[in-house]
Amino acid sequence: MKRFEHLGERQTLAAIISSMDDNIGLILDKLKKENLTDNTMVVLFSDNGGKFVHGGDNGPLRGEKAGAFEGAIRVPFAAKLPGKIKPGTRSDTMISALDLFPTTVKLAGGEIDPEWDLDGKDIMPVLSGETTESPHDTLFWRYGESWALRQGEWKLVQNRREKAGL
């Protein structure tokens, strides 16, 4: 934390990000040492939005963690899988954290049983750049009494946190 003292209120946030970066590097180094890099998908997916503490900022997005606005539900996602995901690929395609389970099951050679009635979809076609189409027609979110629904480029929000200024 000491090396970030000059950042004032952003000190804690910088230390958290630096620690994450250092430890993700250790994991990637271990995968390389064990010759597992080429057949291991590495994913970094935030749980939901940033919190406006310690200098946190969701940029141009409205709202924060535990809300229904974009600042809560649009989160960073990064994935690495040599030979399947081209480095530097960027997408604004609408996906969900629920998509990781069916995607990894299929990557591991498994099959999704339709009886499981999963909400998640296989997103390898999006990650590989094969398509820019979302596998979802509609996505839904709920945090307490606030909720949102997104269909294509349209979003409907019922925000019950107005009094909190969010």
Beta strands, then each sheet from edge to edge (+ up, - down):
strand 1: 42-45
strand 2: 77-80
strand 3: 138-143
strand 4: 146-151
strand 5: 154-158
sheet 1: 1+ 2-
sheet 2: 3+ 4- 5+
end
